[in-house]
Amino acid sequence: MKARVTVTLKNGVLDPQGKAIQGALKSLGFAGVDDVRQGKLIELELSGHDRVQAEADLKDMCEKLLANTVIENYRIELI
Amino acid sequence: MKSAVLVFPGINRERDLARAFHEVSGVAPHMVWHTETELPDVDVVAIPGGFSYGDYLRCGAIAARSPIIEAVRRHADRGGYVLGICNGFQIVTEIGLLPGALMRNASLKFVCKEVRLRVDNASTAFTSAYAPGQVIRCPIAHGEGNYFADAETLARLEGEGRVAFRYCDEAGETTDAANPNGSIHSIAGILNERGNVLGMMPHPENLIEALQGGIDGRGLFESLARVA
């Protein structure tokens, strides 16, 4: 079973990398990009087949390591 | 003062920090490898700067889950002193011993230079050798030292006098120009509620003897030697 965890900065947390990307897009001539936020994508290969258990485990992994919940949100997807 | 310096893969300031403790206390610190699960009998545990685990995932995130960390937590819970410098500050926030987080510098650049710090609280175990409001020189070297905390946490830190050091200019003013990384409220170092854990981005251990160009950082270690 594959899982995908997306980690993004919380609203209100300044994202200087996103701002730099936005600036670069603008300088390339892409108009109308109002905001850019950069995040992380983590793909996991899980050995179990119990989706409910997997979701609970992934939530635990996010809270304990994959995200810093002081500044980041996370989203879990099982694929 | 009995001290221990923690060593993780990718850390590179452990010798500087050990030398500062040795110089000031006359006793060489224990160097403790991250896979240990117990600390020697010490008063101070110091976590040095560097790039533990190559800053993978987030700065300090992997080091903060090392076997030795539970012992550090117990040491802090007992009231033992913990000093986290640079990567050590990032690790201490990742452990949760200090609130907030260190983010990418607002400039997106690694900053390696000397700055001025204002001692905002000189009544702590880490700062008593300084005068209140004293402006000191201190080197910095980091890419992710942009301190962030939510409004509620920030209000508590300020209200409880837990901001130990702030970036400032030569006159002691906290201006945007004197803030090297975009830290909120120009925060360079903070304390926990109990006052036994200090985290700071600048490197006082690199300004403790004339050979290094000054001794402004020495006061921090002398302060600790007074209480430990």
Interface residues (C-beta under 8 A of the other chain):
Chain A: G12 V13 L14 P16 Q17 A20 K64 L65 L66 N68 V70 I71
Chain B: L57 R58 A61 R65 T93 E94 P99 G100 A101 M103 R104 N105 A106 S107 L108 N146 F148 A149 D150 G182
